[in-house]
Amino acid sequence: MKNRIINISVACMWKACLFSGLLFLFACEEQKRVIEPFVPSGNRVVLLEEFTGKACTHCPKGSREIENLLTLFPNNLVAVSIHAGPFADPASNPTYGPNDLRAPQAQDLFTLLGPVLFYPTGSVNRVPVSGDMQLTLNQWASAISAILDEEPAIELSIENEYNDASRELQVTVSGIGKYSVSGDLRLSVMLVESNIVDFQSDIEAGGLVTDYVHKHVLRDMLTPANGTSILSSIATGQTFSQSFTKTIPPEWNADNMEIIAFVTNTQGTTFPVLQATSVHLAD
């Protein structure tokens, strides 16, 4: 009887060791898993326009989601944070410092892409989802994914030259038709700056943050808010080019800036983005 008990105990110990080894093996395999960025079949680049403000306590959630999305879609997403609306007005929100992060075109974009009824909010390629142009941050990823495999009607490129001494920027945006499209084709060019240290209300950080790092802030546009008309149609292989100049203000850090260009197709009350692209300003 004693030997039988010993044999049973040994068997149990062997099974326990085997089970523990399997758990260890699977645990090791689990640690090796890596979340890979999404790789679409085409070369579509999607535009995300977020509305935000320094006095908006929930807006940093949107900013953090943008960084997640830029990691998930590293080559197929450009993003801009537009300080606009009641939470972005320094006169109405003196607690958050005197610096005005609103671009001259901010209110026009606020009206064009509105109504903006909640924050944080954003438009993906200026395409409504279930009738709503403004989407919650939880809708952004799916809206981007739904567009990525569509072939862009236009390919875009940006050539830029920046003189550090004079701070003069020269930008040329060129495009070529990938297939025929008719409508009011409009080119928009934005200048955005990241790593701006300023005040921000942040509920997840416990309230007022005096050294918050703002990213992708719209500083100015080289075109009107709704773009500048370039063509009434484009055929396959047809090209266009438009040039702009801008003197960068001394308070802006050119090394932290990007140029974003995109083409929209206005037909009645719709104006979806056909393609977008971006480059670093000072490269």
VOGU-3710 file (C-alpha; in Angstrom, 3 decimals, decimal comma):
1> mknriinisv> 0,000/0,000/0,000  2,825/2,355/0,847  4,492/1,747/-2,538  1,197/2,391/-4,345  0,799/5,686/-2,554  4,343/6,657/-3,505  3,729/5,706/-7,136  0,532/7,743/-7,265  2,329/10,725/-5,722  5,145/10,478/-8,259
11> acmwkaclfs> 2,617/10,282/-11,093  0,804/13,331/-9,782  4,051/15,231/-9,424  5,031/14,256/-13,012  1,659/15,442/-14,360  1,939/18,678/-12,391  5,403/19,313/-13,796  4,193/18,542/-17,309  1,235/20,905/-16,885  3,484/23,642/-15,478
21> gllflfacee> 5,886/23,172/-18,367  3,087/23,530/-20,879  1,873/26,660/-19,145  5,406/28,057/-19,224  5,740/27,189/-22,909  2,479/28,850/-23,846  3,272/31,834/-21,627  6,546/32,295/-23,481  4,774/32,017/-26,821  2,241/34,622/-25,677
31> qkrviepfvp> 5,012/37,088/-24,799  6,394/36,833/-28,350  3,196/38,146/-29,916  3,566/41,587/-31,479  0,771/43,810/-32,733  1,725/44,661/-36,285  0,717/47,962/-37,963  -2,156/47,691/-40,407  -0,907/47,324/-43,994  -3,546/48,200/-46,595
41> sgnrvvllee> -3,452/46,822/-50,113  -3,382/50,293/-51,710  -1,560/53,567/-51,120  -4,454/55,581/-49,736  -3,562/58,242/-47,162  -6,447/59,276/-44,918  -6,918/62,671/-43,254  -8,105/62,968/-39,648  -9,140/66,479/-38,537  -9,685/66,679/-34,775
51> ftgkacthcp> -11,287/69,625/-32,972  -9,826/70,410/-29,568  -9,119/73,185/-27,060  -6,921/73,876/-24,037  -9,950/74,169/-21,734  -11,455/70,850/-22,884  -10,852/68,407/-20,055  -11,561/65,270/-22,150  -9,698/66,372/-25,306  -6,336/64,815/-24,338
61> kgsreienll> -8,069/61,440/-24,724  -8,512/62,309/-28,401  -4,889/63,401/-28,698  -3,682/60,121/-27,226  -5,939/58,184/-29,592  -4,405/60,050/-32,540  -0,938/58,866/-31,479  -2,253/55,298/-31,246  -3,730/55,562/-34,737  -0,540/57,011/-36,203
71> tlfpnnlvav> 1,274/53,969/-34,812  -1,357/51,612/-36,215  -1,458/53,300/-39,654  2,093/54,717/-39,913  2,129/55,290/-43,674  -1,534/55,835/-44,370  -2,751/58,503/-41,962  -2,119/62,214/-41,479  -3,670/64,059/-38,556  -4,265/67,662/-37,580
81> sihagpfadp> -5,560/69,047/-34,284  -7,633/72,197/-34,800  -8,055/74,445/-31,771  -11,495/75,943/-32,318  -14,804/76,588/-30,618  -15,573/77,623/-27,030  -12,822/75,532/-25,402  -10,087/77,163/-27,510  -10,815/80,841/-26,858  -8,252/82,317/-24,401
91> asnptygpnd> -10,549/85,237/-23,584  -13,231/82,842/-22,360  -10,773/80,526/-20,612  -8,068/82,707/-18,973  -7,081/79,906/-16,564  -5,396/78,089/-19,449  -2,960/80,830/-20,343  -2,890/83,697/-22,829  -1,402/81,803/-25,756  -3,854/81,399/-28,617
101> lrapqaqdlf> -3,417/78,122/-30,469  -6,195/78,889/-32,930  -5,210/79,198/-36,582  -6,738/82,010/-38,686  -8,881/79,423/-40,507  -9,970/77,545/-37,353  -13,445/79,034/-37,100  -14,083/78,529/-40,824  -13,135/74,852/-40,480  -15,280/74,617/-37,344
111> tllgpvlfyp> -18,249/75,818/-39,413  -17,390/73,845/-42,556  -17,032/70,496/-40,780  -19,675/71,096/-38,103  -21,865/71,152/-36,280  -19,439/70,305/-33,501  -21,668/69,189/-30,633  -19,141/67,344/-28,436  -15,422/67,082/-27,694  -13,183/65,317/-28,507
121> tgsvnrvpvs> -14,481/64,926/-32,025  -13,041/64,496/-35,482  -13,752/64,132/-39,175  -12,226/61,263/-41,161  -11,604/62,228/-44,798  -14,566/64,611/-44,501  -16,888/61,659/-45,061  -19,990/61,362/-42,846  -20,688/58,096/-41,036  -24,413/57,407/-40,582
131> gdmqltlnqw> -25,037/61,031/-41,520  -22,571/62,501/-39,000  -19,431/64,296/-40,158  -18,103/64,546/-36,603  -17,180/61,193/-35,053  -16,278/60,165/-31,521  -12,736/58,968/-30,917  -14,017/55,386/-30,668  -15,221/55,619/-34,286  -12,018/56,924/-35,835
141> asaisailde> -10,182/53,617/-36,316  -13,075/51,854/-38,056  -13,754/54,888/-40,282  -10,101/54,962/-41,333  -10,015/51,205/-41,993  -13,142/51,440/-44,162  -11,378/53,853/-46,544  -7,842/52,466/-46,715  -8,366/49,821/-49,389  -9,999/52,267/-51,801
151> epaielsien> -7,691/53,303/-54,630  -7,046/57,063/-54,485  -8,264/59,022/-57,517  -5,211/61,265/-57,316  -1,626/60,826/-56,221  -0,016/63,799/-54,475  3,536/64,915/-53,770  5,013/67,888/-51,931  8,289/69,621/-52,746  9,390/72,184/-50,195
161> eyndasrelq> 12,368/74,410/-49,554  12,913/76,226/-46,272  15,482/78,986/-45,695  16,409/78,943/-42,026  17,925/82,441/-42,138  15,005/84,226/-43,800  12,447/81,694/-42,522  10,873/81,686/-45,968  9,086/78,513/-46,981  8,394/77,566/-50,584
171> vtvsgigkys> 5,933/74,749/-51,223  4,883/73,099/-54,475  2,107/70,512/-54,429  1,787/68,310/-57,515  -0,704/65,656/-58,441  -1,599/63,137/-61,129  -4,937/61,523/-61,882  -5,164/57,783/-61,255  -8,648/57,589/-62,789  -11,142/60,092/-64,161
181> vsgdlrlsvm> -13,051/62,230/-61,661  -15,390/65,176/-62,210  -16,378/67,850/-59,723  -14,956/70,934/-58,052  -11,492/69,613/-57,190  -9,958/71,729/-54,420  -6,441/71,699/-52,999  -5,852/72,452/-49,309  -2,441/72,979/-47,707  -1,971/73,072/-43,925
191> lvesnivdfq> 0,988/73,885/-41,684  0,987/72,006/-38,378  3,372/72,096/-35,416  4,045/69,513/-32,711  5,737/69,601/-29,301  4,191/72,922/-28,276  4,384/73,132/-24,469  1,396/74,970/-23,032  -1,507/74,680/-20,607  -4,152/71,975/-20,990
201> sdieagglvt> -7,020/70,680/-18,930  -6,667/66,901/-18,685  -9,120/64,872/-16,632  -6,927/61,776/-16,793  -3,982/63,751/-15,369  -6,061/65,183/-12,534  -6,861/68,635/-13,905  -4,752/71,546/-15,128  -1,429/70,576/-16,723  0,921/73,538/-17,209
211> dyvhkhvlrd> 3,509/71,722/-19,354  1,253/69,683/-21,616  2,809/68,792/-25,007  0,432/69,677/-27,841  0,917/67,829/-31,132  -0,214/68,295/-34,751  -1,557/71,788/-33,987  -2,894/73,623/-37,038  -0,887/76,836/-37,291  -1,985/78,177/-40,657
221> mltpangtsi> -3,263/77,261/-44,092  -1,706/78,320/-47,388  -5,173/78,021/-48,946  -8,686/78,980/-47,810  -10,323/76,660/-45,284  -12,356/74,930/-48,022  -9,379/74,763/-50,394  -8,563/76,498/-53,627  -10,150/75,293/-56,876  -7,649/73,645/-59,180
231> lssiatgqtf> -9,709/71,644/-61,718  -13,306/70,840/-62,683  -12,232/67,302/-63,621  -9,122/65,197/-63,938  -8,342/62,345/-66,336  -6,031/59,387/-65,897  -2,473/60,630/-66,253  -3,433/64,311/-66,131  -1,191/66,400/-63,881  -1,443/69,643/-61,933
241> sqsftktipp> 0,871/71,735/-59,774  0,434/74,707/-57,453  3,052/76,712/-55,546  2,899/78,729/-52,323  5,218/80,846/-50,166  5,070/81,633/-46,462  7,330/83,334/-43,951  7,351/81,210/-40,801  6,860/83,329/-37,639  9,838/83,269/-35,237
251> ewnadnmeii> 7,767/81,771/-32,402  7,074/78,639/-34,445  9,659/75,842/-34,361  10,210/74,866/-37,986  11,953/71,640/-36,958  8,691/70,453/-35,383  6,448/71,337/-38,295  4,793/69,405/-41,101  3,110/70,358/-44,352  -0,159/68,554/-45,043
261> afvtntqgtt> -1,761/68,673/-48,499  -5,005/67,086/-49,649  -7,509/67,305/-52,494  -11,276/67,296/-51,991  -14,040/66,812/-54,528  -16,960/69,157/-53,898  -20,260/67,998/-55,376  -23,199/69,804/-53,843  -23,044/69,390/-50,083  -20,400/66,631/-50,081
271> fpvlqatsvh> -16,647/67,230/-50,232  -14,726/63,999/-49,521  -10,947/63,900/-49,442  -9,596/62,089/-52,518  -6,030/61,789/-51,235  -3,734/63,342/-48,627  -0,001/63,490/-48,001  2,488/65,166/-45,663  6,191/66,003/-45,329  8,375/67,562/-42,636
281> lad> 8,739/71,294/-43,209  12,448/71,691/-42,532  13,703/68,561/-44,350
//
